[in-house]
């Protein structure tokens, strides 16, 4: 047990949170692609980070290479109340919750090497999904959500095969760890009134429910890289869904000063214990283009489909099979479109720009404060400075203009949360690449 706890502690330190693609996907898997708003990543194969975007791209590399990258991500999610109502027996509505976003670090590591002139091996360690929203404990939506924190760690060994000068194929296995924590306030006053059939009225008593769990599971990724002519590459990549069953616990805090009767009611109605939750992280399919126009300019483009329809609800069950809580999600599949340009200033310096549009999978009727998502437009720039023939520094910055998101969550026990979100995201990435 001590070894397992230590292992999970180390892995948790490497996991990332703070989703910046639509939904809670993380596309920030390198810094070399950020300047292009990640356009053409399944075709560009500029370094070993192609392991994530298209493993077949490893055939474009020679020798061995190490990539170490990290992205500082700052999402902002500010709620404005517009018609929210109190939970029963809770006279204090609460405030707007502050900024639910915060700084997050998304780290990436990749290694590539030749096995034979036509067969390449790669290993990627990254975080493909993540989520983090944290509100003030006394905000108007505290009975719906306070903290939502989901981290993933993906270990991705891959192989790439160069069939000929025009076709390469790639395949990888994904060993994926997930860890989640969800908290929200519980209306104990309502619990007392319901359990006593209205005879025990004790206003303004609440506690905090904390659900935690984790899991390991498996997936795979497949890729193809086509080179119909010199300077032109078409990349096709598929990453499979990963089905997790998180196992963990639920804990209900108890306020001081409860009577024996109140304590007995809470022990029966909201007992601590073991829980499980099923989550299917979606599969994705990408088609990318990379084309060298002339020695100075490259153009890149990409379309990526994500199977968000898999996310139908967020349900937590007790170990005995009874349902603790469920929230309908009913997400839709979405598309992400991106275009980019590279300008090669000289042998040492390359500049990048990119534009992307990322559709939200969230319907207005099902938006929740845990994931107040909306469609977003990316504006990005960056570049690469080659320190030597074997070493390079990549950097990038992107601002995401997020459409205002409305919310109208109605609950008989938790009150109504109605209003609007003002959202935005900033991303700053750095990467060091060394070939040897």
Secondary structure as GFF3:
##gff-version 3
##sequence-region A 1 436
A	DSSP	alpha_helix	2	14	.	.	.	ID=ss1
A	DSSP	three_ten_helix	34	36	.	.	.	ID=ss2
A	DSSP	alpha_helix	41	44	.	.	.	ID=ss3
A	DSSP	alpha_helix	50	53	.	.	.	ID=ss4
A	DSSP	three_ten_helix	55	60	.	.	.	ID=ss5
A	DSSP	beta_strand	65	81	.	.	.	ID=ss6
A	DSSP	beta_strand	103	116	.	.	.	ID=ss7
A	DSSP	beta_strand	119	126	.	.	.	ID=ss8
A	DSSP	beta_strand	130	134	.	.	.	ID=ss9
A	DSSP	beta_strand	147	162	.	.	.	ID=ss10
A	DSSP	beta_strand	167	187	.	.	.	ID=ss11
A	DSSP	alpha_helix	188	195	.	.	.	ID=ss12
A	DSSP	beta_strand	206	229	.	.	.	ID=ss13
A	DSSP	beta_strand	232	239	.	.	.	ID=ss14
A	DSSP	beta_strand	242	252	.	.	.	ID=ss15
A	DSSP	alpha_helix	260	269	.	.	.	ID=ss16
A	DSSP	beta_strand	273	281	.	.	.	ID=ss17
A	DSSP	beta_strand	284	294	.	.	.	ID=ss18
A	DSSP	beta_strand	297	306	.	.	.	ID=ss19
A	DSSP	three_ten_helix	308	310	.	.	.	ID=ss20
A	DSSP	beta_strand	313	318	.	.	.	ID=ss21
A	DSSP	beta_strand	323	328	.	.	.	ID=ss22
A	DSSP	beta_strand	334	344	.	.	.	ID=ss23
A	DSSP	beta_strand	349	358	.	.	.	ID=ss24
A	DSSP	three_ten_helix	364	366	.	.	.	ID=ss25
A	DSSP	beta_strand	376	386	.	.	.	ID=ss26
A	DSSP	beta_strand	391	402	.	.	.	ID=ss27
A	DSSP	beta_strand	405	409	.	.	.	ID=ss28
A	DSSP	beta_strand	417	435	.	.	.	ID=ss29
###
